[in-house]
Amino acid sequence: MRRAACASRPPSLRRRVRQVALGIVALVPLCLGCGAATTNGPGSTGAASEPDPFIGSTPTPLAAPAIDLGLRTTDQRWIELSELRGQCTLLFLFATFDGASQASLRPLNAFVGAHPEVHVVGVAVEQSPAELADAWQHALSPSFPIAYDPSGAVLEGSSTLGDIESVPRLRLLDADGRSVAEHVGYPDQGALEAILSATHCPAP
């Protein structure tokens, strides 16, 4: 059994993720009411959790410190959140295995077109994010950059974002880089507009 398993070559990671991503496309309507999937740090299986009682939008304290984080994009560029200050930034925290994260792309793509004054950045929160996020982006072509934290601090909960217990999750940073609002779970267009009302976003 061990010898036979070693003799067969598994499909490429990119092909496997693309197959999964395209398979989920057909299930997007079923995911619109989905809650959130747990991340649970490095040992996570990616299984969906019990319904999160905190799904929805909430303000975050204005006294929160500015988020300072360096992210690597799937095309090998760096995004320093500190360099985006002066405009609002919406962080889309997601996982490639999560159907609700994929379903969120439809309202998020519309939001990007309607709000050029807001930087939108997708952040993959899972193990092996470099390969998985790259394949996910190629399969789904979101209208905003997709990135990940190469240090693993976001997944571990030790970054300035704090614990990311479930995805999808949106975090709005004001023009000074401070967290001012958060939404947990699938965001419809109304939820995106509501989270934006938490602060004034200067024009680009």
C-alpha positions as CSV (number, residue, x, y, z in Angstrom):
1,M,0.0,0.0,0.0
2,R,2.8,2.4,0.9
3,R,4.6,1.6,-2.4
4,A,1.6,2.1,-4.5
5,A,0.7,5.4,-2.9
6,C,4.2,6.7,-3.6
7,A,4.1,5.5,-7.2
8,S,1.1,7.7,-8.1
9,R,1.8,11.3,-8.7
10,P,-0.8,13.7,-7.1
11,P,-2.3,16.4,-9.2
12,S,-0.7,19.8,-9.0
13,L,-1.7,22.1,-6.2
14,R,-2.8,24.8,-8.6
15,R,-5.0,22.3,-10.5
16,R,-6.6,20.9,-7.3
17,V,-7.4,24.4,-6.0
18,R,-8.8,25.4,-9.3
19,Q,-11.0,22.4,-9.4
20,V,-12.3,23.1,-5.9
21,A,-12.8,26.8,-6.6
22,L,-14.7,26.2,-9.8
23,G,-16.8,23.5,-8.1
24,I,-17.8,26.0,-5.4
25,V,-19.0,28.5,-8.0
26,A,-22.0,26.4,-8.7
27,L,-22.8,26.4,-4.9
28,V,-22.5,30.2,-4.4
29,P,-26.3,30.8,-4.1
30,L,-26.3,28.2,-1.3
31,C,-23.5,30.0,0.5
32,L,-25.1,33.4,0.7
33,G,-26.6,32.6,4.1
34,C,-23.5,30.9,5.4
35,G,-21.9,31.9,8.6
36,A,-18.2,31.7,9.2
37,A,-15.6,29.0,9.1
38,T,-13.1,28.7,11.8
39,T,-9.4,29.2,11.3
40,N,-8.2,28.0,14.7
41,G,-4.5,28.6,14.0
42,P,-2.0,26.2,12.5
43,G,-3.9,23.1,13.4
44,S,-7.1,24.0,11.7
45,T,-8.8,21.6,9.4
46,G,-10.9,24.3,7.9
47,A,-14.2,22.7,8.9
48,A,-17.2,25.0,9.4
49,S,-17.9,25.8,13.0
50,E,-21.2,26.2,14.8
51,P,-23.0,29.4,13.9
52,D,-21.0,32.3,15.1
53,P,-23.1,34.4,17.6
54,F,-21.0,37.5,16.6
55,I,-21.8,37.4,12.9
56,G,-22.6,40.8,11.7
57,S,-21.1,44.3,11.8
58,T,-19.6,45.9,14.9
59,P,-17.6,49.1,15.6
60,T,-14.2,48.8,17.1
61,P,-12.7,51.2,19.6
62,L,-11.3,54.4,18.1
63,A,-8.5,54.1,20.7
64,A,-7.2,51.0,18.9
65,P,-3.6,51.4,17.7
66,A,-2.8,51.6,14.0
67,I,-2.5,48.3,12.2
68,D,1.1,47.7,11.1
69,L,1.5,44.7,8.9
70,G,3.5,43.7,5.8
71,L,1.8,41.5,3.3
72,R,3.1,39.6,0.3
73,T,0.8,39.6,-2.8
74,T,0.3,36.6,-5.1
75,D,2.4,38.5,-7.8
76,Q,5.3,38.8,-5.3
77,R,4.8,42.5,-4.4
78,W,4.8,43.8,-0.9
79,I,2.0,45.8,0.6
80,E,2.8,47.7,3.8
81,L,-0.4,48.8,5.4
82,S,1.4,51.8,6.9
83,E,2.0,53.0,3.3
84,L,-1.8,53.0,2.6
85,R,-2.6,55.6,5.3
86,G,-4.2,58.7,4.1
87,Q,-7.1,56.6,2.7
88,C,-9.3,54.0,4.2
89,T,-8.4,50.3,3.8
90,L,-10.8,47.4,3.9
91,L,-9.2,44.1,4.7
92,F,-11.0,41.0,3.5
93,L,-9.8,38.1,5.6
94,F,-10.7,34.8,3.9
95,A,-9.7,31.2,3.3
96,T,-9.6,29.5,0.0
97,F,-11.4,26.4,1.4
98,D,-14.4,28.5,2.5
99,G,-17.5,28.8,0.4
100,A,-18.7,31.9,2.1
101,S,-15.4,33.6,1.4
102,Q,-15.8,32.8,-2.3
103,A,-19.4,34.0,-2.3
104,S,-18.2,37.3,-0.8
105,L,-16.3,38.2,-4.0
106,R,-19.5,39.2,-5.8
107,P,-20.5,42.1,-3.4
108,L,-16.8,43.0,-2.8
109,N,-16.1,43.4,-6.5
110,A,-19.1,45.7,-6.8
111,F,-17.9,47.6,-3.7
112,V,-14.5,48.2,-5.3
113,G,-16.1,49.7,-8.4
114,A,-18.3,52.0,-6.3
115,H,-15.7,53.1,-3.8
116,P,-12.4,54.1,-5.3
117,E,-11.6,56.0,-2.1
118,V,-11.1,52.7,-0.2
119,H,-8.2,50.4,-0.7
120,V,-9.5,46.8,-0.6
121,V,-6.9,44.0,0.1
122,G,-7.7,40.3,0.4
123,V,-5.7,38.4,3.1
124,A,-5.6,34.6,3.0
125,V,-5.7,33.3,6.6
126,E,-4.7,29.6,6.4
127,Q,-1.8,27.2,6.2
128,S,0.3,27.3,3.0
129,P,-1.3,30.6,1.8
130,A,1.3,31.4,-0.9
131,E,0.4,28.5,-3.3
132,L,-3.3,28.3,-2.4
133,A,-4.0,32.1,-2.7
134,D,-2.2,32.3,-6.0
135,A,-4.4,29.5,-7.5
136,W,-7.5,30.9,-5.9
137,Q,-6.9,34.3,-7.5
138,H,-6.2,32.9,-10.9
139,A,-9.4,30.8,-10.8
140,L,-11.7,33.6,-9.6
141,S,-10.0,36.9,-10.7
142,P,-11.1,39.2,-7.8
143,S,-10.9,43.0,-8.6
144,F,-8.5,43.7,-5.7
145,P,-5.1,42.4,-4.7
146,I,-4.8,39.1,-2.9
147,A,-2.1,38.8,-0.3
148,Y,-0.9,36.8,2.7
149,D,1.3,37.2,5.8
150,P,4.5,35.2,5.1
151,S,5.4,35.4,8.8
152,G,2.3,33.4,9.8
153,A,1.5,35.9,12.6
154,V,-2.0,36.6,11.2
155,L,-2.9,32.9,11.3
156,E,-1.4,32.5,14.8
157,G,-3.3,35.6,16.1
158,S,-0.1,37.4,17.1
159,S,-0.2,40.2,14.6
160,T,-1.7,43.7,15.3
161,L,-4.9,42.4,13.8
162,G,-5.4,40.2,16.9
163,D,-7.2,36.8,16.8
164,I,-8.9,35.9,13.6
165,E,-11.2,33.2,14.8
166,S,-13.3,32.8,11.7
167,V,-13.6,33.8,8.1
168,P,-14.8,35.6,6.0
169,R,-14.2,38.7,8.1
170,L,-13.9,42.4,7.0
171,R,-11.8,44.9,8.9
172,L,-12.1,48.6,8.1
173,L,-9.1,50.8,8.8
174,D,-9.5,54.5,8.8
175,A,-7.1,57.0,7.1
176,D,-4.8,56.7,10.1
177,G,-4.7,52.9,9.9
178,R,-6.8,52.3,13.0
179,S,-9.5,49.6,13.1
180,V,-12.9,51.3,13.2
181,A,-15.4,48.6,12.2
182,E,-15.6,44.8,11.6
183,H,-18.0,42.5,9.9
184,V,-18.0,38.7,10.4
185,G,-19.6,36.4,7.9
186,Y,-20.9,36.9,4.4
187,P,-21.3,40.6,3.6
188,D,-24.1,41.7,1.4
189,Q,-24.0,45.2,-0.2
190,G,-25.9,46.7,2.7
191,A,-23.4,45.4,5.2
192,L,-20.5,46.8,3.2
193,E,-22.1,50.3,3.0
194,A,-22.9,50.1,6.8
195,I,-19.4,49.2,7.7
196,L,-18.1,52.1,5.6
197,S,-20.3,54.5,7.5
198,A,-18.1,54.0,10.6
199,T,-15.7,56.6,9.4
200,H,-15.0,59.3,6.9
201,C,-12.9,58.1,4.0
202,P,-11.0,60.9,2.1
203,A,-11.2,60.9,-1.6
204,P,-8.1,59.6,-3.5
